[in-house]
């Protein structure tokens, strides 16, 4: 099975803790602080590897962690930085936040390397906290925590042209004839399980000097209900989200007793149900299997043209087996692409890990009164973070924390709630008596 989707867990490295130590030298009886800083945690990095075409490696290994920073040491020694972890993905991989399904980054176009999660900053050693009034600080800053995310990786094939059509209409035979692809071909419904990519190489170049070749993808035969996930619909429909032009191949000979016009409408309904934007892409109909039509003037081929050409959809009679009409179809598609420009469709970011993990939500706090315990309660990410790297047992740390409560407006909020001297304030397991 073509591995085009995977769910993984990633975590950056934790910053190393700062160190508390003092110089102890033979002729220096009262050495100053010399605790070193902690090292930086490793980053989680994604890069594009042109040699990859599936996400199979991420199905075998689902957890990825960067290295933690080492703690600082004595004699001002800084801890070693944690090792970055680099994950290689195929071009066209869309990285999403797993729970919301929102796009973080599309590894296409110019997005070749992305630092997805930054490692935690190392904590400062006690050498940074010496002052004229506190010459022997017993406090060092803890390293900043790691960042973690659950990700959904989806490979959306980068192709200019997508082939769609019901099973067994000749798409694989067509692709094998016009490109360097070698798809497996058999007379079975849904035989194509992998989106096959091939390059069409046309002679000559366009007016702006670009080669007239283009990339074409055979999307496995769709069935009715594919947009609702019936069969393998969702697994494959995502691969035509980037295509600029759709070649709709239909069995014009009706070799299986089907109505080709109804088949075309059925597939277009599936495209529209999955993503209306795809259904609006320029489309050309390849009326295949004309080599087995004996009377082309009195056949379904004529009916297809009368139905769709007035709607602005060109119909090209072809035989994928003999090659008849194929060249004309390809040159028409090339002209369609020239009119649409060279840009690759790149999905816009919808989720910013930095903002989500370290952004505005982290700055908030709430101040409430607990009637049952008769205590004032201060909570929120900003409070929790501050308590995480402040040593309340040291004089400087406690003074710093008091200043933070005042500057952030928390003391003002407590006074609005009617706090009085001697009342208790609770913050994440810490309790304080309030005195103005």
Number of C-alpha atoms within 10 A of each C-alpha: 7 13 16 24 18 19 18 16 15 20 23 29 30 30 31 31 28 32 31 24 25 20 16 14 9 7 7 9 9 12 15 17 25 22 28 27 34 32 28 30 31 27 27 26 19 21 17 19 14 11 10 13 17 19 20 15 13 20 13 9 12 14 12 16 20 24 22 27 28 23 27 29 20 19 16 21 17 24 23 19 23 23 19 20 20 17 16 18 25 21 24 25 24 23 24 23 20 16 10 11 14 18 20 20 22 25 24 21 13 9 15 14 16 16 14 21 23 23 31 24 24 30 27 26 31 26 27 17 18 16 11 6 8 11 14 20 23 23 27 27 23 24 28 23 19 22 23 19 18 16 22 22 23 22 24 25 28 24 24 24 23 25 27 26 26 23 20 23 27 22 30 26 19 23 23 19 17 19 17 13 18 14 20 13 14 13 10 9 14 16 15 20 16 18 22 20 22 20 17 19 15 15 10 11 11 13 9 7 8 11 14 20 19 18 16 26 28 29 25 28 26 26 21 16 18 22 23 13 15 13 14 18 21 16 23 24 23 17 23 25 22 20 23 22 24 23 23 22 27 27 29 28 23 18 14 9 8 12 16 23 18 11 18 20 11 17 23 19 18 21 21 14 16 21 15 13 11 21 18 13 13 18 22 23 25 26 25 29 23 22 16 13 17 10 10 15 10 10 15 20 24 14 14 21 19 12 12 16 13 9 9 10 14 16 23 20 25 24 22 25 16 13 13 16 17 21 13 12 19 20 15 14 21 20 12 16 18 14 8 11 9 11 9 15 17 18 16 11 14 14 16 16 17 12 11 11 14 14 12 11 13 16 13 13 15 13 19 14 17 12 8 6 9 11 18 22 18 19 15 16 16 18 21 15 14 12 16 14 17 18 19 16 10 13 14 20 20 14 11 14 18 13 12 15 14 12 11 14 10 17 18 13 17 19 11 10 12 10 20 13 9 11 14 17 21 17 16 12 5 9 13 13 12 15 10 8
